[in-house]
């Protein structure tokens, strides 16, 4: 690994997958895309897009906390949806996690997501 770069294997990481929960470079944390899996498993949370979005954001929150940061230090999120028709439902849940001064965000529809997920979110945050 390059100097100044550290790999973070966070809580709930599924063993055997070829990526890390996050990588810290200087004062920034780059989180891998999170899907709505129950931590430590490949099982998706119940409740469709709403339940999966909530679980995605809880997973992000847990990785950030493990790395000494928090959602209020997020500066950019990218949301991937399996179906753009899920945008309103995803956005309603997302807004509850970022009620004030939300990070910059992009949302795109994809032709498919890992593990049959309905939503995946990646995040960049300032380290604690």
GROMACS elastic network, one bead per residue, 0.5 to 0.9 nm:
[ bonds ]
;  ai    aj funct       b0    kb
    1     4     6  0.85496   500
    1     5     6  0.65184   500
    1     6     6  0.73341   500
    1     7     6  0.83651   500
    2     5     6  0.56107   500
    2     6     6  0.81990   500
    3     6     6  0.82074   500
    4    24     6  0.79828   500
    4    25     6  0.59925   500
    4    26     6  0.61041   500
    5    23     6  0.68951   500
    5    24     6  0.56179   500
    5    26     6  0.70433   500
    6    22     6  0.86290   500
    6    23     6  0.57023   500
    6    24     6  0.51676   500
    6    25     6  0.67871   500
    6    26     6  0.89769   500
    7    20     6  0.66589   500
    7    21     6  0.79475   500
    7    22     6  0.62105   500
    7    24     6  0.63953   500
    8    20     6  0.62833   500
    8    21     6  0.58796   500
    8    22     6  0.50522   500
    8    23     6  0.56896   500
    8    24     6  0.73408   500
    8    63     6  0.85944   500
    8    66     6  0.86745   500
    8    67     6  0.72848   500
    9    12     6  0.88654   500
    9    13     6  0.67185   500
    9    20     6  0.55876   500
    9    21     6  0.52323   500
    9    22     6  0.68577   500
    9    23     6  0.87515   500
    9    63     6  0.85026   500
   10    13     6  0.58587   500
   10    20     6  0.78503   500
   10    21     6  0.54659   500
   10    22     6  0.74457   500
   10    62     6  0.77892   500
   10    63     6  0.53599   500
   10    64     6  0.85256   500
   10    66     6  0.62809   500
   10    67     6  0.76552   500
   11    14     6  0.89298   500
   11    21     6  0.82734   500
   11    39     6  0.73723   500
   11    40     6  0.77084   500
   11    59     6  0.83512   500
   11    62     6  0.67367   500
   11    63     6  0.63112   500
   11    66     6  0.71144   500
   12    15     6  0.89928   500
   12    21     6  0.89042   500
   12    38     6  0.77965   500
   12    41     6  0.75981   500
   12    59     6  0.76217   500
   12    62     6  0.83470   500
   12    63     6  0.83784   500
   13    17     6  0.85666   500
   13    20     6  0.78521   500
   13    21     6  0.65386   500
   13    39     6  0.67206   500
   13    40     6  0.54248   500
   13    41     6  0.81075   500
   14    17     6  0.64851   500
   14    39     6  0.74825   500
   14    41     6  0.59657   500
   14    42     6  0.72035   500
   15    18     6  0.88043   500
   15    40     6  0.76339   500
   15    41     6  0.87608   500
   16    19     6  0.87392   500
   17    20     6  0.81276   500
   19    22     6  0.84483   500
   19    32     6  0.75187   500
   20    23     6  0.71553   500
   20    31     6  0.81758   500
   20    32     6  0.68517   500
   21    30     6  0.86446   500
   21    31     6  0.59013   500
   21    32     6  0.55366   500
   21    33     6  0.83499   500
   21    34     6  0.84723   500
   21    63     6  0.69507   500
   22    29     6  0.64791   500
   22    30     6  0.54129   500
   22    32     6  0.56926   500
   22    63     6  0.76195   500
   22    64     6  0.86917   500
   22    67     6  0.84540   500
   23    28     6  0.83418   500
   23    29     6  0.57751   500
   23    30     6  0.52919   500
   23    31     6  0.65469   500
   23    32     6  0.82414   500
   24    27     6  0.71001   500
   24    28     6  0.57027   500
   24    30     6  0.63173   500
   24    31     6  0.86696   500
   24    67     6  0.86317   500
   24   127     6  0.76693   500
   25    28     6  0.53854   500
   25    29     6  0.64686   500
   25    30     6  0.78441   500
   26    29     6  0.81885   500
   26   127     6  0.82451   500
   27   125     6  0.85223   500
   27   126     6  0.57283   500
   27   127     6  0.51541   500
   27   128     6  0.79118   500
   28   124     6  0.68922   500
   28   125     6  0.57501   500
   28   127     6  0.53477   500
   29    64     6  0.81568   500
   29    67     6  0.81400   500
   29    69     6  0.86106   500
   29    74     6  0.89474   500
   29   123     6  0.81050   500
   29   124     6  0.55569   500
   29   125     6  0.51382   500
   29   126     6  0.60222   500
   29   127     6  0.58163   500
   30   122     6  0.80109   500
   30   123     6  0.63062   500
   30   125     6  0.67896   500
   31    34     6  0.79779   500
   31    60     6  0.77970   500
   31    63     6  0.79498   500
   31    64     6  0.83313   500
   31   122     6  0.59022   500
   31   123     6  0.53061   500
   31   124     6  0.61443   500
   31   125     6  0.81610   500
   32   121     6  0.83009   500
   32   122     6  0.56958   500
   32   123     6  0.73357   500
   33    56     6  0.89857   500
   33    60     6  0.87917   500
   33    78     6  0.84972   500
   33    79     6  0.87580   500
   33   120     6  0.58911   500
   33   121     6  0.51116   500
   33   123     6  0.72267   500
   34    37     6  0.80793   500
   34    56     6  0.56901   500
   34    57     6  0.80829   500
   34    59     6  0.68733   500
   34    60     6  0.67902   500
   34   119     6  0.84504   500
   34   120     6  0.53357   500
   34   121     6  0.53301   500
   34   122     6  0.61066   500
   34   123     6  0.86999   500
   35    44     6  0.78643   500
   35    52     6  0.72712   500
   35    53     6  0.79811   500
   35    55     6  0.76722   500
   35    56     6  0.52370   500
   35    57     6  0.88067   500
   35    59     6  0.81373   500
   35   113     6  0.85865   500
   35   114     6  0.78642   500
   35   115     6  0.84419   500
   35   117     6  0.63212   500
   35   118     6  0.80806   500
   35   119     6  0.61594   500
   35   121     6  0.67568   500
   36    39     6  0.86523   500
   36    43     6  0.83155   500
   36    44     6  0.54459   500
   36    45     6  0.57498   500
   36    46     6  0.89702   500
   36    49     6  0.89409   500
   36    51     6  0.76383   500
   36    53     6  0.62645   500
   36    54     6  0.74144   500
   36    57     6  0.80488   500
   36    58     6  0.86483   500
   36    59     6  0.75983   500
   36   117     6  0.68997   500
   36   118     6  0.81826   500
   36   119     6  0.71683   500
   36   120     6  0.73027   500
   37    40     6  0.79764   500
   37    41     6  0.65100   500
   37    42     6  0.56884   500
   37    43     6  0.52756   500
   37    45     6  0.56101   500
   37    52     6  0.73950   500
   37    55     6  0.67899   500
   37    56     6  0.72428   500
   37    59     6  0.82400   500
   37   115     6  0.89148   500
   37   117     6  0.82964   500
   38    41     6  0.56189   500
   38    42     6  0.68781   500
   38    43     6  0.57883   500
   38    44     6  0.59203   500
   38    45     6  0.58006   500
   38    55     6  0.72027   500
   38    59     6  0.84258   500
   39    42     6  0.79880   500
   39    43     6  0.85541   500
   39    55     6  0.88334   500
   39    59     6  0.71857   500
   40    43     6  0.88547   500
   41    44     6  0.82296   500
   42   115     6  0.74298   500
   43   115     6  0.84832   500
   44    48     6  0.89997   500
   44    51     6  0.89044   500
   44    52     6  0.68950   500
   44    55     6  0.85418   500
   44   115     6  0.81244   500
   44   116     6  0.84273   500
   44   117     6  0.70947   500
   45    48     6  0.76996   500
   45    51     6  0.59540   500
   45    52     6  0.54064   500
   45    53     6  0.89330   500
   45    54     6  0.87304   500
   45    55     6  0.65205   500
   46    49     6  0.87751   500
   46    50     6  0.87064   500
   46    51     6  0.56503   500
   46    52     6  0.68919   500
   47    50     6  0.58981   500
   47    52     6  0.66972   500
   48    51     6  0.54742   500
   48    52     6  0.59975   500
   48    53     6  0.84363   500
   48   118     6  0.74352   500
   49    52     6  0.51030   500
   49    53     6  0.58472   500
   49    54     6  0.84575   500
   49    86     6  0.67194   500
   49    89     6  0.68452   500
   49    90     6  0.63712   500
   49   117     6  0.86846   500
   49   118     6  0.59154   500
   49   119     6  0.69516   500
   50    53     6  0.52594   500
   50    54     6  0.62449   500
   50    55     6  0.86645   500
   50    86     6  0.88676   500
   50    89     6  0.61781   500
   50    90     6  0.61208   500
   50    92     6  0.84426   500
   50    93     6  0.66267   500
   51    54     6  0.51902   500
   51    55     6  0.61880   500
   51    56     6  0.86158   500
   51    93     6  0.88498   500
   52    55     6  0.50115   500
   52    56     6  0.60151   500
   52    57     6  0.86133   500
   52    90     6  0.87499   500
   52   117     6  0.77508   500
   52   118     6  0.71177   500
   52   119     6  0.68432   500
   52   120     6  0.88206   500
   53    56     6  0.50256   500
   53    57     6  0.62662   500
   53    58     6  0.85808   500
   53    89     6  0.87405   500
   53    90     6  0.60078   500
   53    91     6  0.88047   500
   53    93     6  0.66552   500
   53    94     6  0.71870   500
   53   118     6  0.83079   500
   53   119     6  0.64452   500
   53   120     6  0.79861   500
   53   121     6  0.85777   500
   54    57     6  0.52975   500
   54    58     6  0.61944   500
   54    59     6  0.86264   500
   54    90     6  0.85526   500
   54    93     6  0.64161   500
   54    94     6  0.75825   500
   54    97     6  0.87360   500
   55    59     6  0.60237   500
   55    60     6  0.85495   500
   56    59     6  0.50755   500
   56    60     6  0.62382   500
   56    61     6  0.85866   500
   56   119     6  0.78484   500
   56   120     6  0.70103   500
   56   121     6  0.68993   500
   57    61     6  0.59927   500
   57    62     6  0.85266   500
   57    71     6  0.89033   500
   57    93     6  0.89713   500
   57    94     6  0.76063   500
   57    97     6  0.74331   500
   57   121     6  0.79223   500
   58    62     6  0.61320   500
   58    63     6  0.87025   500
   59    62     6  0.51335   500
   59    63     6  0.63318   500
   59    64     6  0.86364   500
   60    63     6  0.52259   500
   60    64     6  0.61154   500
   60    65     6  0.85437   500
   60    70     6  0.88085   500
   60    71     6  0.79258   500
   60   121     6  0.83342   500
   60   122     6  0.81806   500
   60   123     6  0.76455   500
   61    64     6  0.51729   500
   61    65     6  0.60972   500
   61    66     6  0.85843   500
   61    69     6  0.85669   500
   61    70     6  0.62825   500
   61    71     6  0.60481   500
   62    65     6  0.51029   500
   62    66     6  0.60927   500
   62    67     6  0.85918   500
   62    70     6  0.83855   500
   63    66     6  0.50464   500
   63    67     6  0.62104   500
   63    68     6  0.86561   500
   63    69     6  0.84017   500
   63    70     6  0.86266   500
   64    67     6  0.50555   500
   64    68     6  0.62051   500
   64    70     6  0.51640   500
   64    71     6  0.70891   500
   64    73     6  0.89623   500
   64    74     6  0.89410   500
   64   125     6  0.79600   500
   64   127     6  0.81817   500
   64   128     6  0.88913   500
   65    69     6  0.50827   500
   65    70     6  0.55437   500
   65    71     6  0.85034   500
   65   128     6  0.88791   500
   66    69     6  0.73894   500
   67    70     6  0.85492   500
   67   127     6  0.71541   500
   67   128     6  0.74456   500
   68   127     6  0.64677   500
   69    72     6  0.82848   500
   69    73     6  0.65791   500
   69    74     6  0.85291   500
   69   125     6  0.75127   500
   69   126     6  0.69586   500
   69   127     6  0.52601   500
   70    73     6  0.54711   500
   70    74     6  0.70669   500
   70   125     6  0.78810   500
   70   126     6  0.85049   500
   70   127     6  0.83281   500
   70   128     6  0.78002   500
   71    74     6  0.52364   500
   71    75     6  0.89073   500
   71    97     6  0.76773   500
   71    98     6  0.75109   500
   71   125     6  0.77330   500
   72    75     6  0.83683   500
   72    98     6  0.74163   500
   72   100     6  0.86849   500
   72   101     6  0.83218   500
   72   102     6  0.78272   500
   72   103     6  0.82823   500
   72   125     6  0.85360   500
   73   103     6  0.83182   500
   73   124     6  0.87459   500
   73   125     6  0.53925   500
   73   126     6  0.53965   500
   73   127     6  0.75643   500
   73   128     6  0.81662   500
   74    77     6  0.75073   500
   74   102     6  0.79432   500
   74   103     6  0.57819   500
   74   104     6  0.85927   500
   74   123     6  0.68210   500
   74   124     6  0.58578   500
   74   126     6  0.63586   500
   75   102     6  0.79267   500
   75   104     6  0.60482   500
   75   105     6  0.85181   500
   75   123     6  0.76956   500
   75   124     6  0.58300   500
   75   125     6  0.52398   500
   75   126     6  0.71126   500
   76   102     6  0.87269   500
   76   103     6  0.50492   500
   76   105     6  0.55749   500
   76   106     6  0.82317   500
   76   122     6  0.83398   500
   76   123     6  0.57635   500
   76   124     6  0.52068   500
   76   125     6  0.69738   500
   77   103     6  0.66528   500
   77   104     6  0.63546   500
   77   106     6  0.66286   500
   77   107     6  0.85391   500
   77   121     6  0.66296   500
   77   122     6  0.55687   500
   77   124     6  0.64188   500
   77   125     6  0.88185   500
   78   104     6  0.85143   500
   78   105     6  0.55352   500
   78   107     6  0.58351   500
   78   108     6  0.78995   500
   78   120     6  0.82776   500
   78   121     6  0.55716   500
   78   122     6  0.53029   500
   78   123     6  0.65350   500
   78   124     6  0.89690   500
   79   105     6  0.74280   500
   79   106     6  0.61316   500
   79   108     6  0.63048   500
   79   109     6  0.83793   500
   79   119     6  0.70833   500
   79   120     6  0.59024   500
   79   122     6  0.67005   500
   79   123     6  0.88900   500
   80    83     6  0.88534   500
   80    84     6  0.88796   500
   80   106     6  0.85320   500
   80   107     6  0.58832   500
   80   108     6  0.51073   500
   80   109     6  0.56351   500
   80   110     6  0.62501   500
   80   113     6  0.79793   500
   80   118     6  0.83382   500
   80   119     6  0.56319   500
   80   120     6  0.50859   500
   80   121     6  0.61660   500
   80   122     6  0.85234   500
   81    84     6  0.59365   500
   81    85     6  0.86619   500
   81    86     6  0.71522   500
   81    87     6  0.74801   500
   81    90     6  0.87143   500
   81   107     6  0.74562   500
   81   108     6  0.62412   500
   81   110     6  0.58881   500
   81   111     6  0.85320   500
   81   112     6  0.81655   500
   81   113     6  0.78036   500
   81   117     6  0.85038   500
   81   118     6  0.58741   500
   81   120     6  0.66502   500
   81   121     6  0.87707   500
   82    85     6  0.88589   500
   82    86     6  0.81091   500
   82   108     6  0.88117   500
   82   109     6  0.57624   500
   82   110     6  0.52201   500
   82   111     6  0.60665   500
   82   112     6  0.53617   500
   82   113     6  0.62307   500
   82   116     6  0.85435   500
   82   117     6  0.72702   500
   82   118     6  0.50201   500
   82   119     6  0.62423   500
   82   120     6  0.86101   500
   83    86     6  0.57361   500
   83    87     6  0.77987   500
   83   109     6  0.59721   500
   83   110     6  0.72382   500
   83   111     6  0.79306   500
   83   112     6  0.85645   500
   83   118     6  0.71629   500
   83   119     6  0.85421   500
   84    87     6  0.53906   500
   84    88     6  0.87334   500
   84   107     6  0.89076   500
   84   108     6  0.75212   500
   84   109     6  0.53662   500
   84   110     6  0.83780   500
   85    88     6  0.73558   500
   85    89     6  0.85399   500
   86    89     6  0.55280   500
   86    90     6  0.60726   500
   86    91     6  0.84670   500
   86   118     6  0.82208   500
   86   119     6  0.87602   500
   87    90     6  0.51891   500
   87    91     6  0.58769   500
   87    92     6  0.85527   500
   87   107     6  0.84338   500
   88    91     6  0.50372   500
   88    92     6  0.61399   500
   88    93     6  0.88634   500
   89    92     6  0.52439   500
   89    93     6  0.66869   500
   89    94     6  0.87141   500
   90    93     6  0.54491   500
   90    94     6  0.60692   500
   90    95     6  0.86408   500
   90   119     6  0.80628   500
   91    95     6  0.59672   500
   91    96     6  0.87780   500
   92    95     6  0.54136   500
   92    96     6  0.69327   500
   93    96     6  0.54457   500
   93    97     6  0.70966   500
   94    97     6  0.54361   500
   94    98     6  0.66205   500
   94    99     6  0.87114   500
   95    98     6  0.51271   500
   95    99     6  0.56443   500
   95   100     6  0.87165   500
   95   102     6  0.81192   500
   96    99     6  0.54765   500
   97   100     6  0.89323   500
   97   102     6  0.86739   500
   98   101     6  0.70262   500
   98   102     6  0.50558   500
   98   103     6  0.77993   500
   99   102     6  0.67905   500
  102   105     6  0.83669   500
  109   112     6  0.85912   500
  110   113     6  0.69896   500
  112   115     6  0.89941   500
  112   116     6  0.71743   500
  112   117     6  0.79210   500
  112   118     6  0.82429   500
  113   116     6  0.57549   500
  113   117     6  0.54666   500
  113   118     6  0.69462   500
  113   119     6  0.73408   500
  113   120     6  0.73172   500
  114   117     6  0.59844   500
  114   120     6  0.84918   500
  117   120     6  0.71252   500
